[in-house]
Amino acid sequence: MSKSPEAARPDGGSPPAGTPPTASSRWIAAFGHFWWDFLIGDTPELLAGAVLAVGVVALLAHNGVARAVTVGSMPVLVTALLLVSVRRARRAQRVQRVQPSRAVKGGQEAQHPTGG
C-alpha cells in the first residue's frame, strides 16, 4: 500500500529537498522560460517601450484625442523606439571594438609577441 506525497506531508507543505520536480512543474517552468525569453530576450527596454507606447495610445484614445492623432501616434512611437534601440546597439558594438577583451591562456593574460 503506497501513500501519496500529500499523505506524507500532513501540513501540505512543499516536497522534501532532493525530490525530483513533477512533469507539471517542469512544464510550467518551461512555459515561463519561453515567454520570458520571447518577451524580454536580450533587450528588456524594447518590451518596456512597447508597453509604454501602447499605454500612451490608450490614454490618447481614452481622453478623446482626434482619431487621426491617436492612430498615427503608434507608428511614430514604435519607429522612435526602434531607432533608439538600434542606436544603443551600435554604440555598444563600437565600445566592444575599441576595448577588445584580452585572450587568456592558462590563467594568464596573453602577451603581445613584441613583449607588450
RAKAZI-V355369 format. One record per helix or strand. SS is the DSSP state (~ for helix, > for strand). FROM is the first residue (numbers start at 1). TO is the last residue. If there is no record, write none. Layout:
SS:FROM:TO
SS:FROM:TO
//
This chain:
~:5:8
~:23:39
~:44:62
~:67:98
>:104:105
>:108:109
//
